[in-house]
Every structure is written in structure tokens, then in C-alpha cells.
Amino acid sequence: MKIYDFNGKKNICGDRVREARQRQRISQTDLAARLQVSGVIIERDSISRIEIGTRFVADYELAVLASCLKVSVEWLLGLDN
């Protein structure tokens, strides 16, 4: 059985995704649309689940999230201030 859980969450980027999205004043729906245009098919409810940490984020999704939010992957992972 595979377990994708770290400190009770399925990802470590959710808080930073929310922060970057709110800084740009875009909705979860708008972010989902940007991701879809970039080739990652994702719905608004998945963005919500990413932000609260209940959805796993694949590496390719992380790269596109960073691009759409105009931040680095390192920043999303909390490795860069």
C-alpha cells in the first residue's frame, strides 16, 4: 500500500499555492483555467483540495502551477523564501 502523507497532508505546496493565488487576486476557478490552458486538466475543487492539503500534487502539476502562478517550484515547496 502506498501512503502519500507528510505531517497529515498529501502535499507541502498547498499553503504556498493559496498564498501566490491570493497575491495575484485570482480565483481558484481562474487558476484551474490557467492550468487547463497549459495542458493540466484540473477542476476548481481540485485546487481547493490542493490548498487544504488533501490532494496529492504530481511533479508535472507542480511545475505548471509554478509557471501559472509566476513563482519558482522551490518557492512552492518552501525551499526558497
C-alpha positions as CSV (number, residue, x, y, z in Angstrom):
1,M,0.0,0.0,0.0
2,K,1.4,3.4,-1.0
3,I,1.0,6.2,1.5
4,Y,1.4,9.8,0.4
5,D,1.2,11.7,3.6
6,F,3.5,14.2,5.3
7,N,2.6,15.7,8.6
8,G,-1.1,14.9,7.9
9,K,-1.1,16.4,4.4
10,K,-0.8,14.9,1.0
11,N,1.3,17.8,-0.3
12,I,3.6,20.5,1.1
13,C,2.8,23.2,-1.5
14,G,-0.8,23.9,-0.8
15,D,-0.3,26.8,1.6
16,R,2.1,28.5,-0.9
17,V,-0.3,27.8,-3.8
18,R,-3.0,29.7,-1.9
19,E,-0.7,32.5,-1.0
20,A,0.5,33.0,-4.5
21,R,-3.0,32.8,-5.9
22,Q,-4.3,35.4,-3.4
23,R,-1.4,37.7,-4.1
24,Q,-2.4,37.8,-7.7
25,R,-6.0,38.2,-6.8
26,I,-7.2,35.3,-8.9
27,S,-9.9,32.8,-8.0
28,Q,-9.5,29.0,-7.8
29,T,-11.6,28.8,-11.0
30,D,-9.2,31.2,-12.8
31,L,-6.2,29.2,-11.7
32,A,-7.8,25.9,-12.8
33,A,-8.5,27.6,-16.2
34,R,-4.8,28.7,-16.5
35,L,-3.7,25.1,-15.7
36,Q,-6.1,23.7,-18.3
37,V,-4.8,26.1,-21.0
38,S,-1.3,24.8,-20.0
39,G,-2.3,21.2,-20.5
40,V,-3.1,20.1,-16.9
41,I,-6.8,19.1,-16.8
42,I,-7.9,20.1,-13.3
43,E,-11.1,21.4,-11.8
44,R,-11.7,24.2,-9.2
45,D,-12.5,21.7,-6.5
46,S,-9.0,20.1,-7.0
47,I,-7.4,23.5,-6.5
48,S,-9.3,23.7,-3.2
49,R,-8.1,20.3,-2.2
50,I,-4.5,21.1,-3.1
51,E,-4.7,24.3,-1.0
52,I,-6.0,22.4,2.1
53,G,-3.6,19.6,1.6
54,T,-6.0,16.7,0.9
55,R,-4.9,16.2,-2.7
56,F,-1.5,14.8,-3.9
57,V,0.3,17.1,-6.4
58,A,2.3,15.3,-9.2
59,D,5.6,16.8,-10.2
60,Y,4.3,17.9,-13.6
61,E,1.4,19.7,-11.9
62,L,3.8,21.4,-9.6
63,A,5.9,22.7,-12.5
64,V,2.8,24.1,-14.3
65,L,1.4,25.5,-11.0
66,A,4.7,27.4,-10.5
67,S,4.6,28.7,-14.1
68,C,0.9,29.8,-13.9
69,L,1.5,31.5,-10.5
70,K,4.8,33.1,-11.7
71,V,6.8,31.6,-8.8
72,S,9.5,29.0,-8.6
73,V,9.0,25.4,-7.8
74,E,11.4,25.8,-5.0
75,W,9.3,28.6,-3.5
76,L,6.1,26.4,-3.8
77,L,8.0,23.7,-1.9
78,G,9.1,26.1,0.8
79,L,12.8,25.8,-0.1
80,D,13.2,29.4,-1.1
81,N,11.9,32.4,0.7
